[in-house]
Structure formats: C-alpha cells, structure tokens
Amino acid sequence: MFLDMISLDTNLLPDNINVHLLPTPKFKTVLVTVLIHQVLDKNLAAKTALLPAVLERGTRKYPSFRELAIYLEKLYGAELGADVIKKGERQILSFSLEVVNDKFAQGENLLHQGLSVLKDVIADPFLENGTFKRDYVYQEKDQLAKEIQGLINDKTNYALERCIQEMCPTERFGVYKYGSIEELDPVSAEDLYKYYGSLLRENPMDIFVVGEIDAGETIKMIREAFSIPRDSKSAKLPPVEVYNIPDEVRYHEEKLPVNQAKLTLGCRTNISYGDKEYLDLLFYNGILGGFPHSKLFQNVREKASLAYYCFSRLEKHKGIQLIGSGIEADDYRQALEIILEQLELVKKGEITREEMENTRKGLINMYKIVGDNPYSLVSFYMDGLIGAKEEGIDYFIRKIKDIKMEDVVAAAHKVHLDTVYFLRPEN
C-alpha cells in the first residue's frame, strides 16, 4: 500500500525546534508548515489569533503584503497561509508555504528561497519604531473583530460553538478559537509585539515538511533558515481536561431572528485521541451520525422527516461529541426524542451488520485519502503529536478492520449527554 511509504522522520534542532519530515514522491510541490503551540486561554486567545494576520502583512525585507505577494509569485506562484487552529485545549499558530518541487523548477532552489521567506514572516516582521506597524495591527484588529462577530451569520456553526460554550463555561475548551471582542479591543501594537516575542522564544514549535525531499539536505536548509533565538526548553502546556461524567443534563435555549431552528447536543465521550479506545469511539460516531447511512441521518432526517440535516462529529482531543441538526421549532421535542433514542440503540447493541460494514468502509476510505493531500498529512501527524499517538495511517486502517460490535458498544457506554442547546426563532 502506498501509505506504507510515508513515515515520519523527526529531528530536534539546536534552537529547540522539532522538525518532522514526510518524504513522499506523490506530490509535485513541497509543503512546509510551522506550528507554534499555545494554551487556549480567554485572556490570550484574541492576541494569539491576531498575530498570524499581522505577521502576514509584511517582513523587514518585504514591508507590505503586496511586495510579499510579488516575491511569492516569482517563486512559481508559491502559496503562503497563516491562521490559528483549535485542537483540544490548544490554540496553534499555523504558517504554511507550498512551493513547486525544485526538480520541476529548472534548478532554481525554490525550497531554499521559500524557507527563507517563511522564516522572515514568522521571525523577522516589518517594524516601525521597534514595534509592529500600528496601521497593520489596527486594520487586522478590525478584520478579526468582523470574523468574531460574523460567526452569528453562520447559524450551524454558531449553534455548535454556543453549545460548546454552554457545555464548558469554566474549561479552556469553551473559548472560541478567535477569542472575544472584549479581549481584542484593548490590544495595542506594543502589547502584541511584546507577547509575540515571548511566544516565539518560549512556546513549543514544530515544522512539518511534506514532499519529495532529501532528508539530510532539508534538515540542513531548515537549520540555516530557522536560526531563531529560543529558550533551551519550551514552556509546558497543561494537559487537556477530558474525563467528565455530568451530574445532570443542562438545557439552554436562545432566540434569534432565524428561519430554521438548530438543535445541538453536546456529549462527554471520556475518550481522547491518545486512548486505546479512540478508534472504537470513532466507529461509534460513524454509526451514530458520521455518514449518510448513519442512524441519525436515516431516522431523524429520512424516515421521520424532522431535520434538514442531522450529524454527529468528534473533537478528538477534548473527548467531546457534538450532534447538530436543523429542524422546525415545533418539532423540538420529537426530534430530541428520536436523537436520544438513537444514542440508546447503539448502547444496547442494536446495530445492523450493514451499519457496521458501511461504517468500516467509510472510515477506511477516510484514512486512505489522507495520503492524497499534503495538508491532510500534516493534520494527521499533528494530531498524533498532540495526542502522543505515533502510529501511521496504515495502523489506523488495520485497527478499523478488526473492530467488533462489542467494541463499539463499550465505547458508547462511556458517552454521557451533557448539554442540549436549542436555537429557535424569536416568534
């Protein structure tokens, strides 16, 4: 199987940066992704989310976004991206650069040039009077504020996020990945630059490289490009809070001017990505609501015609399962009843052979296509890094092939409903 050819080669640089190489001949480009890990904290989230946008505006060598874009175009249209990712109770700054493989670029050494510009974006930003350019900071604050406020316009994701907030009001996971307007408002260019300095110096940093590369040469280039002064030991991030059996189910209702009501359930699975039962839980989620053949889709949407959509998804590091549905407000009780009934059916082992095999095929295919995209490969191995699960894709496929119904039922019994959130029309 092609996936066997992809294996992670990890190296630690002298500047306390972990470099993870994924050599594969499958892609015509080379992807470099730099990740800086931070704890998800309501007092830091907005600052952390603001940083990638400000850093992407310009470097000392290329002071504006336009000049940076012109240079990237000269590198055969290299693509630069920056954002924050929420993984469990971590907020991760992600910087990516994708360049054409040197063998297709007439010996122009694009990877070397790309690494240099990526390092400059992260560690050599454009400054005015010893701090970030104030115009850049204020413009990006305005954009981030619009992003935070704009969540309400996407009612499906808004309902999921609000369910998480009601479910985890005192837990780090309850913080939105872009933070809040209240925390963003007072951030100044000076505050942000000081915070940036400590983050770059102290926090865990990983670099992933995916593509047809020579391991030794690539490590040498990264060592030369990323000679960033950093502490000899990275700050330790606190462990994620996973295991929680709620005393009682919490119910929360919110009214907004919407046409379609949103019913969202939050469950504690008490299983995280690093646990040996994780794939049993993933299989359980697939049977419940991960695919079109799943119980929620078939029984709530197709048979009862109560939902425009109905699905379940996992947050693998926090151990939370979210069940989302779009319904008519008057159908709330009936829809909730049928959703809860599906949870109980899985716990009782009322699972058909067809549901088992369709889920098995769906999950195996899901892992097979991970190897078709360099960004998916980075995400997969980043999950392994965070969850201390070093196995490759083929291991997951082999385990899925062996999962039995009793494994699924055992995982289902660890799942406990925590919160029911209902977003309904005002009238």
C-alpha positions as CSV (number, residue, x, y, z in Angstrom):
1,M,0.0,0.0,0.0
2,F,1.3,3.5,-0.9
3,L,0.7,4.7,2.7
4,D,3.4,2.4,3.9
5,M,5.9,4.6,2.0
6,I,5.0,7.6,4.2
7,S,6.7,7.6,7.6
8,L,7.6,10.4,9.9
9,D,11.2,11.3,10.4
10,T,11.6,13.6,13.5
11,N,14.7,15.7,14.4
12,L,15.3,18.3,17.1
13,L,17.2,21.4,16.0
14,P,19.7,23.2,18.4
15,D,17.2,26.1,18.7
16,N,14.6,23.7,20.3
17,I,12.5,23.3,17.2
18,N,11.1,19.9,16.2
19,V,11.3,19.1,12.5
20,H,9.1,16.4,11.1
21,L,9.9,15.2,7.6
22,L,7.3,13.3,5.5
23,P,9.2,12.3,2.3
24,T,6.9,11.1,-0.4
25,P,7.1,11.2,-4.3
26,K,3.4,11.6,-4.6
27,F,3.3,15.5,-4.8
28,K,4.8,17.9,-7.3
29,T,5.0,20.5,-4.5
30,V,6.7,20.7,-1.1
31,L,4.6,21.9,1.8
32,V,6.3,23.4,4.8
33,T,4.1,24.1,7.9
34,V,5.3,25.8,11.0
35,L,3.2,25.4,14.2
36,I,3.6,27.4,17.4
37,H,1.6,25.9,20.3
38,Q,-0.2,28.0,22.9
39,V,-2.7,27.1,25.6
40,L,-6.2,28.1,24.8
41,D,-6.9,30.8,27.3
42,K,-9.6,33.5,27.2
43,N,-7.1,36.2,28.1
44,L,-4.7,35.2,25.3
45,A,-6.9,33.9,22.5
46,A,-7.6,37.1,20.7
47,K,-4.0,38.2,20.9
48,T,-2.9,34.8,19.6
49,A,-5.5,34.9,16.7
50,L,-4.4,38.4,15.7
51,L,-0.7,37.5,15.4
52,P,-0.7,35.4,12.1
53,A,-2.7,38.1,10.3
54,V,-0.3,40.9,11.4
55,L,2.8,38.8,10.6
56,E,1.5,38.1,7.1
57,R,1.3,41.8,6.3
58,G,5.0,42.2,5.7
59,T,8.6,41.5,6.7
60,R,11.6,43.6,7.1
61,K,12.7,42.6,3.6
62,Y,9.2,42.8,2.0
63,P,7.4,45.5,4.1
64,S,4.0,45.2,2.6
65,F,1.6,42.4,1.7
66,R,1.9,43.5,-2.0
67,E,5.7,43.2,-2.0
68,L,5.5,39.8,-0.3
69,A,2.9,38.6,-2.8
70,I,5.1,39.8,-5.8
71,Y,8.1,37.9,-4.4
72,L,6.0,34.7,-3.9
73,E,4.7,34.9,-7.5
74,K,8.4,34.9,-8.6
75,L,8.7,31.6,-6.8
76,Y,6.5,30.0,-9.4
77,G,3.4,31.1,-7.5
78,A,4.3,29.9,-4.1
79,E,1.3,30.0,-1.7
80,L,1.6,31.4,1.9
81,G,-1.1,30.9,4.5
82,A,-1.4,31.8,8.2
83,D,-4.2,31.2,10.7
84,V,-4.9,29.7,14.2
85,I,-6.1,26.2,14.8
86,K,-8.0,24.9,17.8
87,K,-7.0,21.4,18.8
88,G,-8.4,20.3,22.2
89,E,-7.3,23.0,24.6
90,R,-4.5,24.3,22.4
91,Q,-4.6,27.3,20.1
92,I,-2.0,26.7,17.5
93,L,-0.5,29.4,15.2
94,S,-0.1,27.8,11.8
95,F,2.1,29.2,9.0
96,S,2.3,27.3,5.7
97,L,4.3,27.7,2.5
98,E,3.8,25.5,-0.6
99,V,6.3,25.6,-3.4
100,V,6.9,23.7,-6.6
101,N,9.4,20.9,-6.2
102,D,12.8,22.0,-7.3
103,K,13.1,19.2,-9.9
104,F,10.2,20.9,-11.8
105,A,11.7,24.4,-11.5
106,Q,14.9,24.3,-13.6
107,G,17.2,24.2,-10.6
108,E,16.1,27.4,-9.0
109,N,16.2,26.1,-5.5
110,L,12.7,27.2,-4.6
111,L,12.6,25.3,-1.3
112,H,15.6,27.2,0.0
113,Q,14.1,30.5,-1.0
114,G,10.7,29.6,0.3
115,L,12.1,28.6,3.7
116,S,13.9,32.0,3.9
117,V,10.7,34.0,3.3
118,L,8.6,31.8,5.6
119,K,11.2,32.3,8.4
120,D,11.1,36.1,7.8
121,V,7.3,36.1,8.0
122,I,7.5,34.3,11.4
123,A,10.6,35.8,12.9
124,D,11.6,39.0,11.1
125,P,8.4,41.1,10.7
126,F,8.2,44.6,9.5
127,L,8.5,47.0,12.4
128,E,8.1,50.8,13.0
129,N,9.8,52.4,16.0
130,G,10.7,49.0,17.4
131,T,7.2,47.5,17.3
132,F,4.6,46.2,14.9
133,K,3.3,48.8,12.4
134,R,0.3,50.3,14.1
135,D,-1.8,50.6,11.0
136,Y,-1.3,46.9,10.3
137,V,-2.3,46.0,13.9
138,Y,-5.4,48.2,13.9
139,Q,-6.5,47.0,10.4
140,E,-6.2,43.4,11.3
141,K,-7.9,44.0,14.7
142,D,-10.9,45.3,12.7
143,Q,-10.8,42.3,10.4
144,L,-10.6,39.9,13.3
145,A,-13.5,41.7,15.1
146,K,-15.6,41.2,12.0
147,E,-14.6,37.5,11.9
148,I,-15.7,37.1,15.6
149,Q,-19.0,39.0,15.1
150,G,-19.6,37.2,11.8
151,L,-19.9,33.8,13.4
152,I,-23.6,34.6,14.1
153,N,-24.2,34.7,10.4
154,D,-23.3,31.0,10.0
155,K,-26.1,29.6,12.2
156,T,-25.0,26.0,12.0
157,N,-21.5,26.7,13.3
158,Y,-22.9,29.4,15.7
159,A,-25.1,26.8,17.3
160,L,-22.2,24.3,17.7
161,E,-20.0,27.0,19.2
162,R,-22.7,28.2,21.6
163,C,-23.3,24.6,22.7
164,I,-19.6,24.2,23.5
165,Q,-19.6,27.5,25.5
166,E,-22.6,26.4,27.5
167,M,-21.1,23.0,28.0
168,C,-17.6,24.2,29.0
169,P,-18.1,27.6,30.7
170,T,-15.2,27.2,33.1
171,E,-13.0,25.0,30.9
172,R,-10.4,26.2,28.4
173,F,-12.2,24.4,25.6
174,G,-15.1,26.8,25.9
175,V,-13.0,29.6,24.5
176,Y,-13.7,30.5,20.8
177,K,-10.6,30.0,18.7
178,Y,-10.5,33.7,17.6
179,G,-11.2,34.9,21.2
180,S,-13.6,37.7,22.1
181,I,-14.2,41.3,21.1
182,E,-13.8,42.3,24.8
183,E,-10.2,40.8,24.9
184,L,-9.4,42.1,21.4
185,D,-10.4,45.8,22.0
186,P,-7.5,46.9,24.3
187,V,-4.7,45.1,22.4
188,S,-2.1,47.7,21.2
189,A,0.8,47.2,18.8
190,E,3.2,47.4,21.7
191,D,1.3,44.8,23.7
192,L,1.1,42.4,20.8
193,Y,4.8,42.8,19.9
194,K,5.8,42.0,23.5
195,Y,3.5,39.0,23.6
196,Y,4.9,37.8,20.2
197,G,8.4,37.9,21.5
198,S,7.7,35.7,24.4
199,L,5.6,33.3,22.3
200,L,8.4,32.9,19.7
201,R,11.0,32.4,22.4
202,E,9.3,30.1,24.8
203,N,6.5,28.1,23.2
204,P,6.7,24.7,21.6
205,M,7.5,24.9,17.8
206,D,7.1,22.2,15.2
207,I,8.0,22.3,11.5
208,F,6.5,19.7,9.1
209,V,7.8,19.2,5.6
210,V,5.9,17.1,3.1
211,G,7.0,16.2,-0.4
212,E,9.8,14.6,-2.5
213,I,12.7,15.7,-0.4
214,D,16.2,14.7,0.6
215,A,16.1,14.3,4.4
216,G,19.7,15.4,5.1
217,E,19.6,18.4,2.7
218,T,16.2,19.5,4.0
219,I,17.3,19.4,7.7
220,K,20.4,21.4,6.7
221,M,18.3,24.1,5.0
222,I,15.8,24.4,7.8
223,R,18.6,24.6,10.4
224,E,20.1,27.5,8.4
225,A,16.8,29.3,7.8
226,F,15.3,28.9,11.2
227,S,18.2,30.1,13.4
228,I,15.8,31.8,15.8
229,P,17.0,32.6,19.4
230,R,14.8,30.4,21.6
231,D,14.9,29.1,25.2
232,S,16.6,25.7,25.6
233,K,13.3,24.2,27.0
234,S,9.9,25.0,25.7
235,A,7.1,26.1,28.1
236,K,5.0,23.1,29.1
237,L,1.3,23.3,28.1
238,P,-1.2,22.0,30.6
239,P,-2.9,18.6,29.9
240,V,-6.4,18.7,28.4
241,E,-9.3,18.0,30.6
242,V,-11.1,15.0,29.1
243,Y,-12.7,12.8,31.7
244,N,-16.0,14.2,33.0
245,I,-19.4,12.5,33.8
246,P,-22.0,15.2,34.2
247,D,-24.3,15.1,37.2
248,E,-27.3,16.2,35.1
249,V,-28.1,17.4,31.6
250,R,-28.1,21.1,31.1
251,Y,-30.6,22.7,28.8
252,H,-30.2,26.1,27.2
253,E,-32.5,28.0,24.8
254,E,-31.6,31.1,22.7
255,K,-33.8,33.1,20.4
256,L,-32.6,34.9,17.3
257,P,-34.2,36.0,14.1
258,V,-33.7,32.7,12.2
259,N,-36.0,30.8,9.9
260,Q,-34.7,27.3,10.8
261,A,-34.2,26.2,14.4
262,K,-30.9,24.5,15.5
263,L,-30.9,21.6,18.0
264,T,-27.4,20.8,19.2
265,L,-26.4,18.2,21.8
266,G,-23.0,18.1,23.5
267,C,-21.8,14.7,24.9
268,R,-18.8,13.8,27.0
269,T,-17.2,10.7,25.5
270,N,-14.5,10.3,28.2
271,I,-12.2,9.0,25.4
272,S,-9.4,11.2,23.8
273,Y,-7.3,10.7,20.7
274,G,-4.4,9.2,22.8
275,D,-6.6,6.5,24.4
276,K,-6.6,2.9,23.1
277,E,-10.4,3.1,22.7
278,Y,-10.3,6.1,20.3
279,L,-10.9,4.1,17.1
280,D,-13.8,2.3,18.8
281,L,-15.3,5.8,19.6
282,L,-14.6,6.9,16.0
283,F,-16.5,3.8,14.8
284,Y,-19.3,4.5,17.2
285,N,-19.6,8.1,15.9
286,G,-19.7,6.8,12.4
287,I,-22.6,4.5,13.1
288,L,-24.4,7.2,15.0
289,G,-24.1,10.3,12.7
290,G,-20.8,10.4,10.8
291,F,-22.1,9.2,7.4
292,P,-25.3,9.3,5.2
293,H,-26.0,5.7,6.2
294,S,-25.8,6.6,10.0
295,K,-28.7,6.3,12.4
296,L,-29.2,10.0,12.9
297,F,-29.4,10.8,9.2
298,Q,-31.6,7.8,8.4
299,N,-34.0,8.1,11.3
300,V,-34.3,11.8,12.1
301,R,-34.0,13.1,8.6
302,E,-35.0,10.4,6.1
303,K,-37.7,8.4,8.0
304,A,-39.2,11.0,10.3
305,S,-38.6,13.9,8.0
306,L,-37.8,16.1,11.1
307,A,-34.5,17.6,10.1
308,Y,-32.9,19.4,7.2
309,Y,-29.7,17.9,8.3
310,C,-28.5,15.8,11.3
311,F,-25.0,14.7,12.0
312,S,-22.5,13.9,14.8
313,R,-18.8,14.8,15.0
314,L,-16.0,14.3,17.4
315,E,-13.5,16.7,18.9
316,K,-10.9,14.1,19.3
317,H,-8.5,15.7,21.8
318,K,-11.1,17.1,24.2
319,G,-13.3,14.0,24.0
320,I,-16.5,15.8,23.1
321,Q,-19.1,14.6,20.6
322,L,-21.5,17.2,19.1
323,I,-24.8,16.3,17.5
324,G,-26.1,19.0,15.2
325,S,-29.5,19.3,13.5
326,G,-31.6,21.8,11.7
327,I,-35.3,21.5,12.4
328,E,-38.6,23.3,12.6
329,A,-39.0,24.8,16.1
330,D,-42.3,23.0,16.7
331,D,-40.5,19.6,16.2
332,Y,-38.1,20.2,19.0
333,R,-39.4,17.5,21.4
334,Q,-40.0,14.9,18.8
335,A,-36.6,15.4,17.2
336,L,-34.8,15.3,20.6
337,E,-36.6,12.2,21.5
338,I,-35.6,10.4,18.3
339,I,-31.9,11.6,18.6
340,L,-31.8,10.3,22.2
341,E,-33.3,7.0,21.0
342,Q,-30.5,6.5,18.5
343,L,-27.9,7.0,21.3
344,E,-29.7,4.3,23.4
345,L,-30.0,1.9,20.4
346,V,-26.2,1.9,19.9
347,K,-25.6,1.4,23.7
348,K,-28.0,-1.6,23.5
349,G,-26.0,-3.1,20.6
350,E,-28.9,-2.7,18.2
351,I,-26.6,-2.2,15.2
352,T,-27.1,-3.9,11.9
353,R,-24.4,-5.8,10.0
354,E,-24.9,-3.3,7.2
355,E,-24.3,-0.4,9.5
356,M,-21.1,-2.0,10.8
357,E,-19.7,-2.7,7.3
358,N,-20.7,0.6,5.8
359,T,-19.1,2.4,8.7
360,R,-15.9,0.3,8.4
361,K,-15.7,1.1,4.6
362,G,-16.3,4.8,5.2
363,L,-13.6,5.1,7.9
364,I,-11.1,3.1,5.9
365,N,-11.7,5.3,2.9
366,M,-11.4,8.4,5.1
367,Y,-7.9,7.3,6.2
368,K,-6.9,6.2,2.7
369,I,-7.5,9.7,1.2
370,V,-5.4,11.4,4.0
371,G,-2.4,10.5,1.9
372,D,-3.8,12.3,-1.1
373,N,-3.3,15.8,0.3
374,P,-0.2,17.2,2.0
375,Y,-2.2,19.4,4.3
376,S,-4.2,16.4,5.4
377,L,-1.0,14.5,6.2
378,V,0.2,17.4,8.3
379,S,-3.1,17.5,10.2
380,F,-3.0,13.7,10.8
381,Y,0.6,13.7,12.2
382,M,-0.1,16.9,14.2
383,D,-3.0,15.1,15.9
384,G,-0.5,12.2,16.7
385,L,1.9,14.7,18.1
386,I,-0.7,16.3,20.4
387,G,-2.3,13.1,21.4
388,A,1.1,11.2,21.9
389,K,-0.1,8.6,19.3
390,E,2.8,8.0,16.9
391,E,1.2,5.3,14.7
392,G,0.9,5.9,11.0
393,I,-2.1,5.7,8.7
394,D,-1.9,2.0,8.0
395,Y,-2.0,1.2,11.7
396,F,-5.4,3.0,11.9
397,I,-6.7,1.2,8.9
398,R,-5.7,-2.2,10.3
399,K,-7.3,-1.5,13.6
400,I,-10.6,-0.4,12.0
401,K,-10.7,-3.7,10.1
402,D,-10.7,-5.5,13.4
403,I,-13.3,-3.5,15.3
404,K,-16.2,-5.6,16.5
405,M,-19.7,-4.6,17.6
406,E,-18.9,-5.2,21.3
407,D,-16.0,-2.6,21.0
408,V,-18.5,0.0,19.6
409,V,-21.0,-0.7,22.4
410,A,-18.3,-0.4,25.1
411,A,-17.3,3.0,23.7
412,A,-21.0,4.0,23.6
413,H,-21.3,3.3,27.3
414,K,-18.6,5.9,28.1
415,V,-20.6,8.6,26.3
416,H,-22.8,10.8,28.5
417,L,-25.1,13.6,27.4
418,D,-24.0,16.9,29.0
419,T,-25.8,19.8,27.2
420,V,-28.8,20.4,25.0
421,Y,-28.7,23.8,23.2
422,F,-31.7,25.0,21.2
423,L,-31.5,28.0,18.9
424,R,-35.1,29.0,17.9
425,P,-36.8,31.8,16.0
426,E,-37.9,34.8,18.0
427,N,-41.6,34.4,17.1
